[in-house]
């Protein structure tokens, strides 16, 4: 009885400390927003990575003095720094675009609750809106149509995955839309094999999944014998089907977080081909946005070059000439014009910058067609590096 009582007291103290930590996290977040307010009228980058590194080194040393592992301290504060940067960026973007500030937004995404696009939508707008009106769609084309028609404010679209590569259908659809890319999000994807009842892997003979997770988990699936794959329009549809069947011989590939919404449990975790599996999503809207000068920006454009040899190379040389870094180059066929390609290019540059405007002017001389798909704040926050010697 005494041991039980002591354990209860310990748990009570841990709960009290957790509540205190949450209060401190909230206080720290409010202070970082004050930092953003101080930068609002100054052209100073949100991030100061030199200061971030010095902060981490100091905190690691303080942690060691209290018996805390350097990797543990680094992991916690890298997460805190990322949250701080993203919150400051969201605040500055609201100041830059006051006409789009609203407590409620409507978002179209692939599938239903629990899909990866659903989770990405909630993650993106957690800093920007108090309420999300969900609009699940059966296809990427449907998402674009819902935004273009004005039925919803935004559309969330997966554009590429670190394991399976580019999602070509989305690239092809972007050729024919008048929408603008207004945001991006890199979402970690942790594929699990989920079931609705307690079972074992040897009993599974049918797996439901969307085509992308099947491709991203091909190594795991190829090792399974006697399993039939059932393709679904979305991960949410697949999870709903397995929930409905409630059988010990069926499973679904999806996220553990999404599975909880369908009372599904993980039979096997981390089944993707790559341990670091991320999907990049883009957010589209009817109107473009301006990106605050303090925030790293991306500009996405599509272009078709002339048929002369070396025209694409000439375009890339122009980017180099203006010091603009290219992070993505994707070619897709032009419908109705055999053997001709359209190029999608992501650039680390603000569309309103002098360098980007001069670059576009010069690119016009080397292209038959060019269209800017959007300029938006980049949310791919690279962790602050810490000297290896500090992690020992």
N, C-alpha and C positions, 0 to 999 in steps of 0.2 A: 504493500500500500504506500509506503514511504517513497519507493522508487517511482511509482506512478504519480504521486503528488509532486515530486521534484520535477518530473518530466513535464507535467502540466504547467508548473511555474516557469520552466525554461521556455516552453512554447509561448506562454503569455508574454514573456519579456521580448522574445523574437518578434512577435506580432506588434508590440509597442514600438520596437526599433524600426520595423518596416514602415509603419505609419509615419514615424518621424523622418525617415529617409524620403518618403514621398512628398512630405511637406517641404523638405529642403530642395528636392528636385524642382518642385513647382516654383519656389522662390528663386532658384538659380535661373530657370527659364525666363521668368519675368525680368530679371536683371539683364539677360542677353537681349531681350527685346528693347530695353532702354539703350543698349549699345547700338542696335539697328536704328533707333530714332536719332541718335547722335550722328549717324552716317547719312541720314536721309538727304541732307542738302550738301553733302561733300562727295566728291568722286574718289572714294576710298573703297577698295575691295572689301567684301564681307569677310573673306578669309585672310588671316595673317599667319601663314604656316610656320614661320620662324617662331612667332610667339607661341603657337600651339605646341611646337616641339619642345620649347623651353618649359612650358607648363607641364607637359607630360613627364619630362625628365625630373622636374622638381617633385611632382606627385609620386613618381616611382620611388624616389629616395625617401620621401616621407613615409610611403607605404612599407618600405623595407624596415624602417625603424620600428614599425608596429607589427612586423612579422607577416606582411602581405606580399604575395608573389608578384613579381614585376609584370608578368603576362596578365595576371588577374586585374591589376590596376590599369594597365594599358587598355585592355578590352573594355572595361567599364567606361573609362573617360573618352575613348575613341567614339563610343556610342553617344555619349553626352555631347561631344563636340559636333558630331554629325547632326544631332537633333537641333543644336544651337544654330548651326549654319543654315539648315533648311527652314527653320522658323524665321530667321532674319531675312532670308530670301523671299519667303512668302509675304512677310510684312512689307518689304520694299516694293514687291510687285503689286501689292494692293494700292500702295501710294501712287505708283506709276500708272495704274489702270483703275482709277476710282469708279469708272462707269460699270465695271463688272463685279464689284463687291456686293455680295448678297448672302444672307444667312442660309438660303436654301438653293440647291442646285439639282438639276435632273441629269442623269448620266445613263447612256446606253452602253451596254457591254455584252460580250458573248456569253450565252448560257443564262443561268439563274443564280440564286444565292449559293455561295460556296465555290463558284468557278474561280480560276486564277484571275480573270479579268474583273470579277466582282471584288476580290480581295485587293487588287491593285487600285480600283476606284476608291475604295474606302481609305486605303493608305494615303493616296494622293490628296484627297479632300479633307483628311483629318485635321489639316492645318489651315484649311481655307473655307470651310462651311460647317454650319451647325447641324444641317440636315441634308441627307441625300435622298432624292426620289429615284428609286431604281427602275431601270427599264431593260429587262433581259431580252436579248435578240437571238435568233437562230443562225444568223450568218453575219460575216463582216459587211457585206453589201447592205444588209438591213440596218446595221449600226449607222453607216454613213447616211442612209436615206432618212433615218429618224432625226439626225442632226440637221441635214439639209432642209428638211421640211419644217423645221422649227418645233417639232414635237418634244425635243429634249435640248438642253443647253450644250451638252458635251458628249463625245463618244470616246471610249477607251479601246485602243487597238493594240494587240501584240505585234511587234514588228520584227523582232529577231530573238534568237535564243543562243546561249553560249554553247549548247550541245548540238542542236539540230540546225542551226544557222538561220538564215533569213526566212521570213514567212512570205513567200512570193505572191500569194493571193492578195495580201494587203498592199504590197508595192504596186501590183497591177491596178487595183482599184483607185489608188491615189492619183494615177494618171488622169482620171476622169472626174475628179471632184473639185468643187470650188471652195472647199473648207480649208482652214488654216491649222497647222500644227501649233498648239499653244502651250504644250508642256510635255514632259517625258518623265518616266519613272523606271528604275531598274528594280525588279522584284525578285528576291531569292525564291527559287522553285525547289521544294523538297518533296519529290514524288514518293508516295507510300502506296503499298498495297493494302486497301481497306476492305473490311467486311462488315456485314450487319449483325452477324452472330459469331460466337466463339467457334473457331475451327482451326484446321492446320493446313499448311501449304499443300500437302500431298492430296488433300480432298478437292482442291480447286481445279475445275475443268473449264471454266469460262471467266474471262476477264473483260469487263466493259471499260472503254476509255476513248478519249478524243485522239485523233491521229497524231497530234504533236507529242503528247506524253508517251504514246506507243513508240514513236521514233526515238525519243529521248531516253527510253528505258529498254532499248533493243537488246543490250547485252544481258540483262537480267531475264528478259522474256525468252531469249534464244536458249537459255539453259533449262527452261521448263519444258517438260514433255507432256503431250496429250492435252494441251490447253488451247481452247478456241478463243480467238479475239473477236469481240463485238465492238464495232466502231460506233461512236456516238457523236452528235453534233457539238457537244461541249462536255467538259468534266462534270458540270453540275447535272446535266441530263444523265450521265453515267452513274453518278452517285445516287440520284433519285431512283433509278432503276434497281440498283442493288438494295437500297433501303426497302423498296416495294417487294422484292422477291423474298427477302429474309431467308436465304438458303445458305447452307454451309459449303456449297460447291461453287459459289460465284464470288467474285471480288471486283474491285474497281481501282484504277490508278488515279490518285488525287492527292491533295494536300491534307495533312492531319487537321489543320485549322478548318479547312472547308468541310472535311468529313464530320466534324463535331456538329455542324448544322443539320446533318442528316442522321445523327446517332450512329455513325460508323466508327469502327475502331481499327487502329493500324495492326495488320498482321505482320507486315515487314516494312521497315522504314528505309529511307535513303536508297532507293533502287535505281536512281538515274545513272546513266553512263559516266557522268562527271560528278565529282563531289561538289564542285563549285558550279552550280547550275542556276543561271539567272535568265530571266526574260525581260527584254526592254519593251516597254509600252510607250505609245504616244497618245496624247490627248488632242482631239480635234474639235474645233468650234467654227461657227459661221463667221466670226470676226477675228482678225488677228490681234495680237497684243504687242505692246512695247515692252522691252526688257530694260530694267534699270541698269545704269552704267556700272554700278557697284557689283553686279552679278555676272558670273561667267555665262555666256550665251552661246547657243548653237543656231545656225541657219541651215535649213534643209532646202535644196533645190533640185529640180529635174532639168535635164538638158539633152538635146540631141545635136550631135556635131554634124558637120558636113561630111561628105563621102571621100574627102581627100585624105591621103595617108598622113598619119601623125596629128590629126586634128585634136584628138583627145589628149595627147601628150602636150600639145600647145596650151590647152586649157589648164592642165596641171602645172605647167610652168608659170602661168599667170598667177595661180594661187601661191606658188612659192615666191614669186616676185613681190607680192603684197604681204608676205609673212603670215598667210592664213593656213592653219593646220587642217588637213582633211582627216576625219575620223571614220568615214564610211564611204565606200564607192561600190554601188550595186548596179549591175546592168540587167535590163529586162527588155524583151522583144516589144517592138511597136506593133500593135494589132493592125492588121491589114497591110503591113509593109514588110514582107519577108526579108530576113537577114539584116534588118536594121534594128539598132538598139537605142533604148532610152537609158540615160544614166541618172541614178539617184545619188546625191552627194550630201554628206553631213559635214559642216564646217564649224570650227570653233571660232565664231565671230558674231558680233552684234550687227544686225542688218543695217542699223542706222549709223554705224561707224563710217568714217571717211574711207578707210581702207577697203571695207566691204563694198561700198557704193562705187568706188573707182574700179574695183575688181570686176563687178558685174558689168560695168560699162565696157570694159575691155573684153570680157567673155562674149559679149554680144557679137563681136566681130568674128568669132570662131564657132558660132552655133547657129543651127537652123531654127531652134526653138529653145526657150528657156523660161522657167516659171519657178518663182519662190514659193515653196509649200508652207513656210512658216519660220519665224524666229522666236525662240523660247528659252527660258532659263534652264540650264543644265542641272540635273539633280543627281548626277553620278558623283557622289562625294568620295574622293579617294582618302583612305585613312591617313592620318598624320604619321609620318615615319619617325621611328625612334631609333637612335644609334644602337646597333647590335650589342655593344658593350654594356649598355644600360639594362638589357634584358637578362643578363646572367645572374 
